[in-house]
Structures are given as structure tokens and as C-alpha cells.
Amino acid sequence: MTTPITGRRFLVTGGAGFLGSYIVERLKARGATVFVPRSRDYDLVDREAVRRVLADSRPEVVIHLASKVGGIGANRKNPARFFYENLMMGAQVIHESWAAGVAKVVAAGTICAYPKFAKAPFREEEIWDGYPEETNAPYGLAKKMLLVQSEAYRAQYGFNSSVLFPVNLYGPRDNFDLETSHVIPALIRKIGAAVAARAGEVQLWGDGTPTREFLYVEDAADGFIAAVERYDSSEPVNLGSGTEISIRALAELIAKEMGFSGRFVFDPSQPNGQPRRVLDVSRARERLGWASHTSFQDGLRRTIEWWKSQP
């Protein structure tokens, strides 16, 4: 069944954030009415605030992106907070959307939900085959509960919701705070500081061997729009580019783009995170009619140029 966008009312939690801002732009360009709640006005960890935002916006479709996120360091410092806040936001947004008569919810899961030693490329059928990587397991498991809830509410109530599992996102408007950012913005920030200081080296966590897959944020936004329009199932769907690169190779690529000729000093006493992350994205092609189209080098160049343009 196709879900129209034009003329419909949307609530986008996290709509002022990185991915959310691109999704909101696309919805508005298609003629939707979009309500973007701010955390200072609606604390989605609180059940009454979730009820209030639904009453204020009266959405027909909810896109749930709001989350408490960060890199390995932030996850190590805040495991309880990341588990509790993400679990409560997701559970209440889906439950109260059902109770309010919302027609459809599309929610963002996380690649961190996959088992630590999942076979690469990760296939949706294997998402329950083991425990996530320990440093971000509380966050990953909290987001994984969206999938359980979606399936349960569809089975008992016939409620239409879906959960997408995007790989690591990057692009303009990303979070470049070293305490809470993910790997690409953190590397850009560190290498940029080294270039400015004419430093000869950059220190990085781990040993550089883990691999990651990255998806340009605008491609991810298109994937969510495709799910709103075309996907009516609680079976998980991966969103990714299908391209895998090691952290060491990624650092060298960013260094080349930014004109840094020094060396990288890796600290193996610090955690590597999950050994490999790369997705099988065939389900997204088959069921959403979606595939990423931005090359990694083009996306990386746009991200670096955006960061350089900021005051």
C-alpha cells in the first residue's frame, strides 16, 4: 500500500537534528505539514510530554528519530542514560501513537543493534544472533526494542510501524563535538586542528583495524521517505552504501582531502568498537526501491567543505 505525503500531517521527533533536518526538508518540499518538537518543550522520555506533542500536532504519520547518541567515549560514560532514555522514548512514541490513532510510524534503529561478531555483510535475518559490541550494547539494545514493539503492536493491534537500521551516517550538519561525535566528524575535527597547529601527528583510539560502512545523510533521508511511502512491514530494513573501509584507511583518506601529511598514532589500550560493520542492503532495494547514490569521496568532500565553512 502506498502512503501519500502531499497534504498529510507529520510529526518528526528529532526533526531539528542531523538526519531529521534533511527529512523535514523533503517532506515540506512534497507538500506535507510537519511538526518538529524541541526537547526543551517536549521531553519525550516523559509519557505526558509524548501525549501532549501528539495532541498538539495531530499527526497522521510519525517519523521517530529522536535519540540520545554519541561515540564510544560517550557510550562508555553514559550506558545507563543511553539505555533508559532511548528505551523510554521509543516505547512511548510507538505506544502513544497507536493510542492516538496515528496511521503509521517509521522509526530509526541503529547498526549498534547487530551482534558484535555478526557475519559480514550484516543481514536482517541475523540481527538476533548474538549480543552487541559491549561499549554500545545498552544503546543498541534499547533501540532494538523498537523492532520488538513494532512486531508486537502489529500482531495484537494491526498497528502499522516499521524500523529502519541505518549504518553510520555522515555529511554536512553533522555533530563535530569531540565528546559526542562519531568517527568521521571526529577525524575531520582532529585532523583540522593538526593542520592548523602544523602538528606532525594525530592520536586516535584503537589500532585502526576495525572496518566501518558509511551512508551519506541525504541518501539516508531518501531511504526514510521511501519507507514512509512504500513499506508496511515490521521486518527490519538495513540502509547502507555497501562500501567498507578500515578506520586507518579512513583517517588516511580524510588526511589527504585536508592536506595533512603527518602520521597517525593509534592507542590500542583504548577500545576498537565492533570489529566489522558492513550491511547487506538488498532488502532496501527490493522492498523500498531505494539505494544510495552518493560516492564516498564526494560525500566526504562535501562534509569537509561544510565543516570548513562554519564560523
ABEGO torsion letter per residue (X at the ends): XBBBABGBBBBBBGAABAAAAAAAAAAAAAGBBBBBBBAAABBAABAAAAAAAAAAAGBABBBBABBBBEBAAAAAAAAAAAAAAAAAAAAAAAAAAAAAGBABBBBBBBAAABBAABBOBBBAAAAAAEBBBAAAAAAAAAAAAAAAAAAAAAAAAGBBBBBBBBBBBBEBGBBABAAABBAAAAAAAAAAAAAAAGBABBBBBEAGABBBBBBBAAAAAAAAAAAAAABBBABBBBBBAGBBBBAAAAAAAAAAAAGBABBBBBBAABBAEBABBBBBAAAAAAAAGBBBABBAAAAAAAAAAAAAABX
